Amino acid sequence: MKLDQELEARLAGLRAQGLLRELRRVDSAQGTRIQIRGKNLLNFSSNDYLGLANDPRLKQAAVRAIEKYGVGAGASRLVCGSLAPHHELEEALAVFKGTPAALSFSSGYATAVGTICALLSRDDVLILDKLVHACIVDAARLSGATLRIFKHNDLNDLERILKSTSTKTILRNPAARVLVVTESVFSMDGDEAPLREIVELKDRCGAWLMVDEAHAIGLYGERGQGLARQLGVAERIEIQMGTLGKALGVSGGYIAGSRTLVDYLVNRARSFVFSTAPPPAVAATATEAIQIVQSSEGETRRQTAWDLANLLEHTADAEGMKIASPDSLIMPLMVGAETQAVELASALRERGMFVPAIRYPTVARGAARLRITLTAAHTPDNIAELVHALAPLVHRRP
Ligand SMILES: *Cc1c(COP(=O)(O)O)cnc(C)c1O
């Protein structure tokens, strides 16, 4: 087959650059220990930050919902697939986020694509932080809006672009809208966006702001409401987005904002309108996760996770390794070369530890890293094991 021949050549190219990716089959539930190819590995790669993905209460919520509502939603939300658990989830989300309304999607990816494309069209301008997630970049391309990128977390660059954009677009098209999109906690570096200052800037320039809290929801702020809430600027952000698949331990994405925004997205977000509603049990499980995240148990879990992050930073430092992220549970060990990152990850697997090598195109070329993620379910002993395995490997590198 000609197609396969051509694709073989492309795959060989990826392999030669250390960029080939393959699926690894996991034969266990998500957790700090996972089973891969008969090997039990200590897992430092999961976004299940609060250790909820295999929680018995979530499983029970799923089973109860399956018994009552079955497995499939049967249709899209706007036809006959808008089941009670979807509505209960959206009510719980709005209360949790402290917004008038919320809307759930089948994934965070679908949320970004549906929302951005519903809000902007060819005549508009989209301004993105250089390091935003691929789903936002894809949404930007699909929207057809003019795309401008500001240097990562660089307020001066954002201000420069906002000012030049507003003069240019007003001259060309007085009705042009400008939307700034950033993450609150960045997915591959774990650093925070200066949201207070970004809010000031966008208000001054008359732009809208969308903030993706994928790695902050459940972890930051009182009751885990996110970084925007912690910084006291949530009310001034037009569009708050996040995922239900990370700290919340389930699956799906959401938008939190005004009732008008949600009513509009129900009409116009194509990934919402033209897709079968997520299984009602998934919605019911996410609602249960939101209750746990907001409770005092959620607070304890957050504290445990932060304590472990501190412990890892200090233990690694004592071994001469810099694994630091001042702000988050995403703790990258920078490596640089793609092939070296892959070798390190594979040496760690031989020692019973699963830490992913993150490479281009997820991060820039030559910025490969081991991305260690901690969860509330890890223990201090797990951290000691990791550092003990990692230190000799890192120090042996040329
Ligand atoms: C994971 C992630 C998403 C996508 O969410 P899914 O629910 O996994 O589709 C969006 N934005 C950021 C920043 C993410 O890290």
The ligand as an ORCA input file, in Angstrom:
! r2SCAN-3c Opt
* xyz 0 1
  C      -5.393     18.455     29.757
  C      -5.627     19.839     29.311
  C      -6.702     20.179     28.506
  C      -7.607     19.143     27.899
  O      -8.488     18.624     28.806
  P      -9.063     17.151     28.546
  O     -10.221     17.081     29.456
  O      -7.963     16.211     28.877
  O      -9.442     17.095     27.101
  C      -6.921     21.500     28.214
  N      -6.087     22.453     28.646
  C      -5.000     22.153     29.403
  C      -4.116     23.247     29.855
  C      -4.737     20.847     29.738
  O      -3.659     20.548     30.444
*
